[in-house]
Amino acid sequence: MKKIIVAKAMYFAVSACFWLAGCGSDGSSKDPVKEESSEQPDAPEEEGQEPSGEEGRGGNSESGVKVNPNDEKDVIKSTLMETEDFSIDTIRDSYRGTYSYYLRTGNVVWSLQKVSAESADIESVCYDGQNGNCDDYGRLFSASVKPAHAVCPDGQNLASSKDWTILDAYRSKHREIDKLLNLAYGGYCLQLGDSLACSGIDTTANYMTSDGKVYSIKKGDLVAKMGAASENGFYNVRCVTYPTFVKSLKDLPACDPSLKNPPERIYVFDERENYRCYADEKSWFPDFTETCTEKNKTLVFDNTMMVCEDGLWQLADISYSPEECNSKNNGKILVFNGEKYACNGSRWREFTDLEDSLGICNSRKEGMFDTLYTGSKIRLYYCNGVKWDDASIETYKGACKDSSSKFMNDTIDFKNVLYVCRGNGWKEYSDIEKQFGVCIPQKLFMFENGSYDVDNYKTEYLCDTTGWKKFGPNDIFGECDSTEVGMVTIYRDKHYRCTQYGDWIHHGGINTSIPRDSMHLCSEQNNTRIISGNYEKVSICRQYSNDSTKYGVVTTEFPKCDKSNEGEEYIHDSGFWTIKAYCGGNGYWHNYYDDLKKCTTANYGELAESKEFGAVGCDDDGWRPVIDSEKKYGLCNDNNADEIKKDGKKQVICHMGAWSGYKDKSAYRVNGSKGEGK
């Protein structure tokens, strides 16, 4: 960032008027920043009295003394906790849906799982030769092979006596280790000739180390013993691996080539990169990578936090900070990972270049001025309690704070830039305002072309209560509330429906086919009846020949059906069953029903009552059940789509196969028409 030099306010006093002279000043306004004076200040105004004049709009910057950008009153002390060398980690096996637990003590990571599997390289036994003891306490391995790293799973090594000694030191500080470690008190066995002598099961834990010793502790004891392992002895084992990170190079474990699984790659925090163990050279060297696998894991050292994101170790962003940004910390500063952040009451944001020079603007500094210059350019800034504002309009011409401002809805050409007062500060014209002018109350509900024609298809913007906006259905029709849910309106040849979510949404253009109903479903009730009757492809419901409980659709072809043979009967004989139908006159063959007359084009829309199906209506595809609204207003189908009927004071419209409430244009929020005004 280019360095910005801050000038004292008194320097500005001698040049402010000259600088502002081109801003439309009449020369009678008071300077926004005063020169220092030896005269006594005016008597203070009475308590509760509103400040007057220019001083009431801004005040000064404490006689020209610059506000300290690093004021300790505004800084929150970080509570970032450094990563400890003791931790408990959980790793989920997504394939098996199980969890494995690991315990970190320094630069050693302990597996908390007992070893029960046999090793091809090292002899092992179960206590007393009972396989169940291997399952319950773990397998006992021979101490005749040193080091016995082969007993451990891939990626792990047998713990050394030093590892156990360090673990004991951590146990004294973290008593939860005993529960997590879950030592198996599996005793031990000695090979005596051809026989196996075992002792101590369920009372003593005996763990063989990689350097030929045995870590032994009795159940209930806090202190363990370390002794030499017997050559003919068999003991439990516990495996360890290595951490994925350390703070510094000195914290790296030994690069030991004798291990079955030497440590490979470890992230060194201080170096900001991974180091690799080259076993042949017994040394660690930079790997020149920052890769990681523990997603969202964080490390904190030296008040700096790194996080594993996108497979790389990287500086954590402010979202990982333990300090919350809330109303209590509004206007406070936090330094996190070397960057300054400001709290706006709900979230942390980065410092701006201006705040780097002037400090944060908050309620404690409200009303203060400050100046800065770059090269020959000098600018005055004013703290409004939230942010630094260019003081040129608010403090020089007058405030635009609320709807009572004398400048309300006025426009100003200031330094060749147009501004408007909307009651919440002087605002620069937006691009749309530069094109159409300012949206003010006198233009409310005016479209961009200067008319109030609600049906003008060319317009895209509307002058609304919030300014020019690309309008949507709710802006034109009004709010979609609980009283209008389900209502339909037609605007610019498109249908809109009021949803339960409070929005008018586009809802198709014409009616669709009525959904399948009880008269057109293949079921026991409709066995040997037409389901769909287009003459070229007639679908008939039939009972399965091999299963009397199941029904299926058989498709066949009937004779042509049109006006020429409307009402005529046709008997279809398949050789196994027959069906009698009549032509509806519009290409569809219909079923006979005992208590219903024929449904043809001559009586479309007629309503009737069927003992079998209840209230029905004559539609294109024959008689069908009707919904409640159709009982009241008649059938609603493709033939009368968009038909509107009056029902007292309200109207209904046939839309998408059902009658819905209709919202007329006269009830729109914006209902002007061309030539009539708003």
N, C-alpha and C positions, 0 to 999 in steps of 0.2 A: 504494500500500500504506500502511495506517495505520502510523505510526511506533511502534515498540515500544521502550520505554525499558528498559535493562538495569540491574538493581540489583546491588550487591555482595552476595556470598554471606553476609557477616557480618550484613547487615541481616536476612537470612532467619533467622539463628540465633535471634533473640529471638522470632520469630513462628512458626517451623516447627512446634513442638509444638502450639501453639494451632490452627494451620491443619490439622494432621494428626489432631487429637484426635477428629474425627468420622469417622475412617477405620477404626475398629475397633482402634486401638492400645490395649494394656493399660497403657500408661504406663511400662513398664519398658524398652522398646527405646531404643537410643541414637539421638540426633538424627542425621540423615543429613549435616548440615553443622555443623561445630563453630564455636563462638565463638573468636575469637583469644584466646590465653592467654599470660601472661608466664612460665608454668612451662616448665621444660626439657622437650623431647619425650622420649618413652620411647626406650630403647635400640633400635636397629634389629634386626629379626629376622634370624636366620641366613640366609645365602644358600641359596636353594632351598626355604625353608620357605614354606608357603602362608600368606597373610595371614589373620588371624582377625577375627571381629567385624564390625561395620558398616564399619570402615575397609577391610577386605578386599573389601567389596562395591563400594565406590565411590571412596574417597579424598576429597580436597577440591579446591577450585579454587585451589590455591596461596595459602592463607591469605586467601581471599576476593577475590583480585585477578582481575578478569575476563579471560578469554582474549581476545586480540586477534583479531577476526574477519578481519583482513587480514594475518595472519602471512605474511611473505614466504617462509618455508620451505615453505608449502603452495601457493604460486602458481607455475604454469608460465609461462615467458616465451613469448609468441607468436612463431612463425616465419613469420607471414603476410607474403608477398612482394608489394610493390606492383606494380601493372600497369605494364609498361614501355611506352614510346612506340614500341618496335620489336617487331613480331610477325609471324608467318607464319600465315595463316588458310587453311583448306580449306573450300570450299563444294561440296556434292554436288548434282548435277542428277539428281533422282530420276526424271525422265522419260527422260533419255538414259543414265542410269547412269554418268555421267562426273563428274570432279572438276575444279574450277577453283581455282587457287591465287592468293592475293593477299598482297602484302607491305606492311606498314604502316611508314611512317617519319614519325613525328610526326603531323601532321594530314593526311597524304597517304597514300592507299592505291593501290599500284601493281598494275595487272593484269599477270600474267605470261604472257599470251597474245599472240602476234604478230598484227598486223592484216593479213589477206590479202584481205579483201573490198573491192570497189570502192565508191567514194562517188559519189553522183549529183551532188554539188555541187563536188567537187574532182577535178581531173584526176590520173590516176595511171598508172603503167607498171609492167611487170615488167622486171627487169634483162635487158638485151640483147633485150628483146621476147619472152623465153621464159617461157611461163606456168608452167613447172615451177619457175622461180626465185621466183615469187610464193608457191608452195606451200611451198618450202623456207626462204625467207628473209623472206617478208612482202612486201607491196606497197610500192612507192616512190611517195610522193605529192608533188605540186607545191608548191613554196614560194611560189607567186605569190599565194596566198590567206592572209591573216592576220586573226585566228587561225583555224587549220584544225581547229576542234573537230569539224566534221561528219564527219571520218574515223573517229571513235570510235563504238563501239556506244552504244545508249541508256543513259543513266545515267552515262556516262563523258565525260571531257574530255581534250584533248591536254595532255601534261605541259609545264610551263613550264621555262625555263632555271633558275629558282630551285629548282623541284622536283628537277631533275637535280643541282644543286649540293648540296642537302641530302642527296640519296641518296648522293653521293660521301662525305660526312662519315660516314654510317652504314656505308658499305662498308669504311672503314678499321678499324671496330670489329667488324664482323660479316662475315667473309670468305665465309660461306655465301650471301651475297646474290648474288655473281657466278654461282654455280651455279643458284640459284633464278630469277634474272632471265633467264638463258638468252638473252643478247643475240644477235640475228641479225646476223652479219657479212655484210650484204647489199650493201655498197658504196654507190654512188650513181650517178646519171645526170645529164647536162646536155643540154638541148635546144639543138642548134646548127643553126639553120635548120630544114631538113626532116629532119635526121638526129639520132639519139640516141647520145651518147657516154657509155659507162658504164665505171666503174673501181672497183677495190677489193673485188670480191666475194670472200668467204671470208677476207679479211684485215683489213677495217676495218668497224666498226659506225658508222653515221651516223644519228642520230635528230633529226628536226626538232622544234623546240619551238613552243609556242603564241605566243611573242613573237619569231618570225623568226630564231632562232639554230639552230645545229646542235651537238649533243653528239656528239663523235667520239672513238673509242678503238680502237686497234689490238689485234688478237688477241694476248693474252699480256701486254699492258701493264697496269699497275696505275693509271696516271694518265690521265685523259681530258682533252680539249681542248674549249673552247667557242668557236665563231666564228660569224660572220654567215652566213646561208643565201643561196645564189645565187638570184636571181629566176627563173632558168631551170633551177634544180636540182630533182631528185627524190630524196626521202629516206624511210627507214623512219620509223615513228612508234610511240610507246608511250603507252598511255592510263592515266589515273588517275581515281580517284573519291575519296570522302571517308569518314572513319571514322564508325561509328555512335555513337561516344561520345568525349568528351574530359573531362579533369578539371575544368577551370574555364572561365569565359567567355573568358579571354584566349587559350585554346587553340583556340577556334573558327576555322576557316579563313575567308578573306575571302568575304563575301557579294557575289559579283561578277556583275552582270547580263549581262556580255558572254559569259559561258560558255554553251555549248550546254546543259549540264545543271548549273545552279547547285546547290550543296548545298541540300537541303530541310530535313530534320529530323535533329538530332543530340542525343543525351542528354548533359547536362552534370552530371557527378557531384556537384559541390559544390552545385548548385542542386536536385538530386533531381527533375529534370523535363526534358522535351525542349524544345529551342529550334528555331524555324523561321526559315529565311532568307527575308526579304521582299525580293526582288531590286529591286523598284521603289524601295525606300527604302535599299537597300544595307546593311541592318541585320538583326541577329538579335533576335527577340522570343520570350518564353516561349510555349510551345504548350499549357501546362497539362495535359500528358499524361505518362505514364510508360511508354508502350507500347514493346515491343521485339520483335524477330523471331528473334534468335540464341538458341535454347533452351539453357538451362544455361550460358550464357556468364557468366563472373564478372569483376567489376572490383574492384580493391583500391586504395584511396587513403586516406591518413591512418588506417591500421589499421582500416579499415571495408570490408567486402565486400558488394557488391551482386550479385544474380544475376537472370538473365532467366528467369522462371518464369511459366507461364500467360499469356504475352504481355505481362508487366509487369516492369519493374525493381523489385526489392524487396530488403529486407535478407535476406542469406543466413542460413539456420538453421545450427545447430551441425554438421550432417552435412557441411558444406563446409569445416570447419576442417582445416588440415593437421596439427594435433596429434592424435595418437591417444590414445584411452583404453584402457589395457591394465593388466595386473597391476602393472607398474612404476610407473604413475601413479595407482594406486588411492588415493583419498582426497585427490587434488590438485585445485587450483582453476585454471580457465582463464577469462579474460575475453575474450569473443568478441562483436564488434559491440555492445559496451557492456553485455552481459549476463554475469552470473557463472554458470559451470557447474561441476559437481562430477563427478569420475570415480568410477564404482562398480566399476571393474575391467574392464568390457567396453564400456560406453557412457557418453556424457556425458549428464547430466541437469541441468535448471534448478535453481538454488538455491531452496530453500523460504523462506517468510517468516521462519521460525524461524532458518535459517542466516544470513539477512541481518543478524540481530541478534546471534546467538551465534557466528557463524563456522562453518566446517565441522567436523564431528566425524569424526576419523579415528583410525588406530591410535596416532598420536603423542599424542593427547589422551584416549585411553581412560582411563576412571575419573574424569574430571573432572566436577564439578558446575558449573552456572551457573543464575542466576535472572533472571527478568524479570517485569515487572508492567505491566498496562494498567489505568489508573485505580486502583481499590482492590483489584484481583485480582492475586495474586502466585503464581507457579508455579515449581517446581523442576524442572530438567532434568538428565539424566545422560548422558554420552557413553559409549556401549558399544563404541566403536571403529569403528562404521559410521555410526550416526545418533544424533541427540539423542532420548532417550526421556523420557517423563514419569517421574520418579523415584519416584513415590508408592508403587508396589507393590514393584518389584524391590529398591529400596534400603531401604524401610521395613519391609516384612513379611519379606523374604528372597528370595533368587534362585531362579529356576526355570530351570536351565540345561540339565539333561540328565535321563535316566531315573532317576538315583540321587537326585534331589532329594527331600527329605522331604515336599514339597508335591505330588509327582507325582499327577495326576488329581484333586487337591483343587479345590474351587470356593470362591471368595471373593466376598462381597457387599461391595464397596468403594465408598464414596461413592454408594450406590444403583445401582451398576453391577456386574453379575456377571462374574467372570473365572474362568478355569480354567487350571491348570498342566499343560501337555502335555510338559514337558521342553525346550521351546524358547522359554521366556518366558511370562509371564502373558498370556493372550489373552482379549479380551472375547468374551462369548457372541455367536455369530452369530444372525441372525434365526431360523434353523431350530432352533438350540439353545434359544432362548427358547421355542420351541413344543414341542419334544420332549425337552428335557433334553440334557445333555452326553453325547457318544458316548465312552465309556470302555471299557477291555478287558472289564469285566464285562457289557457290552451288545453285544459283538462279534457281528456278523451278525444283530442284532435289527432288525426293520423298524419303521417309524415308529409303527405301532399297538401296539407293545409285544409282538408275537409273533414267532415264528421260522418262520411259515408261508410257505414259498417260493412257494406258488401263490396267495397272496392278491392278487387283481387290484387292490385299492384302494390298495395301498401304492405309494409313489413313491421313498421314501428308504430307505437301508440304512446301518446303523452299520458302517462298514468300518475298516480299519486307519488310514485317513487322516481319519476323521471321517464325519459324515453326508454322504451323496452321493446324487444321482440315479443309480441304478445302471444299468449297461448289461449286455449279454450276458457280457462277460469277467468282470465282477464276480461273476456268479452261476455261470457254468460253469467258471471258472478260465481261466488263460492258454491261448491257442491256440498251441501250439508245433509243432515239426516232426513230433512223433509223432502229432499229431491232425489235420494238414492233410487236408482232404477229408471229415472226419467230420461227421455230421449229428446234431442233437438236436431234440426238440420241446419247446418251453416256452411255456406259455400259448397253446396251439393254433397256434403259429407255428413254422415250420421255420427253423433256423439252421445255417449251414455254417462250418466253420473254414477260413479262407483262408490262402494262403501269406504274407499280409502280417501275420499275427498277430492277426487280428480274427475274432470270430464275427459273421457278418452274416445278416440276414433273407434267406431264400432261397426265396421262393415258398411256396405252400400245398399244392399237389397236383402230381402228375406232369403233364408236358406230352407231346405227341405225340413219338414217336421220330423223330429226324431222317431225312431221305431217305437211303436206303442203296442198295447196288448192285442190289437187286432192284426198286427203285422209282424208278430214274433212267432217263430217256429216253436210250438209247444203242443202238449196234449190237446189243449183247447182248440188249436187251429190245425189239427191233423187233416190232411187232404184238402187244405184251403190254400188259396193263392197268397203268397207273402208279398211279392212284387209282380205287377201284372203287365209290364210292357210286352206287347204281343211277340216281339222278336226274341225275347228272353224272359219267359215266365218262370218265376221261382215258386215251387209248390212245397209245402211242408209235408213230410212223410215219416211215419214210424219206421224205425229200423226193423228189418225182417228177422234179425237174429238177437234183438234186444228190445223188448217191449217198453223199456223205460227211457229209451233214447230216440231223439227225433233229428232228422236232417233235411236239408233243402235239396230238391231235385229240380234241375233246370231243363226246360223244354221249350218248344216253339209252338205258338198258337197261330190261327189265321190272323190276317191283318184286321185291326180295329180302328174305325174312323167314323165320321158322321154318316157315312153311307149305310153302316150296319149298326148304328147306335141302338142299344137296348136289345139286340138280337142275342139269342142263347147259343152256346157252343158246349158240346159234351166231348171232353177229351178222354179217350180210352187208351191206357198205356199197355193193356194186355193183362195187367195184374190188378189195376184199380182204375176207377173213373172219377172225373170231377166235372161238375156242371158250373158254368160261369156265363156272364153276359158282358157285352161290350159297352164301356162307358162313353164311347164316342170320341175319345181323345187319345187313342192308342193304347189304353189300358183295359184289361179284362178284370172284372170284379167278382167277388164271391156273392152268393145268395145268403141272406140271413132271414130266418123265419118271420121276424116281426118288423123287418125293414123293407121298404120298397126299393126299387132299383135306384142307384146313384149314377146319374148321367150328366152331361153338360147342361141338360135342361133344368136341373134342380141343384146345380152347384151352390154351396153355401147354406143349403137347407139344414136345419137342426132337427134331431129326432131323439127318441128315447128307446134304448135297447135293453131288454131284460138281461141279456148276456153281458153287455159291455157298458151299460149306463148311458150317459149323455154322449151323443155322437153327432158328427157333421159330415155332409157330403163334400169330399175334397177331390183333387185330381186323381188320386190313387184309390178312390172309393171311400166307403164309410170309414171314419176313424174317430177315436175318442177325442173329445174337446176338453180344453183346459178351462178353468173357472172364468177367466176374462172373456173367453169366446162365448160362454153361456150368456154373458151380458151384452157383448158388443157384436157377436157374430164371428164367423170364421176369420182367421188371419193367416193368409198364405201368399204365395207369389202373385196371385191374381189381384190382390188388393194391397200390395206393399205400399207403405207411406200414406195409406188412407187415414185421415184424421177425423175423429168424431168428438162431439161435445158431450160432456156428462155434467150437467149443471154448470158450475163455474170453472171446472177444469176441462182439459182436453186429453184425448188418448190417441196414440198412433200405432198402426200395425207395423211392427218392425221385428225382423228375425223370427217370424213364426209366432209372435205373441203380442198382445196389446200392452203397451206401456204408457205411463204418463208422458205428456208432451209439453215441452217448454217452448212457448211462442216467442218470437223475436221481441215482442212488446215487453217481455219480462226480462230481457237481457240487462246486464249491468251497463253495457254500452249499447244504446239502442237508437242512436242518431241515424238519420238518413240524409242523403245528399240534398242540400238546399234548405234543410230544416235546422241546422245547428245541432248542438249537443243536447 
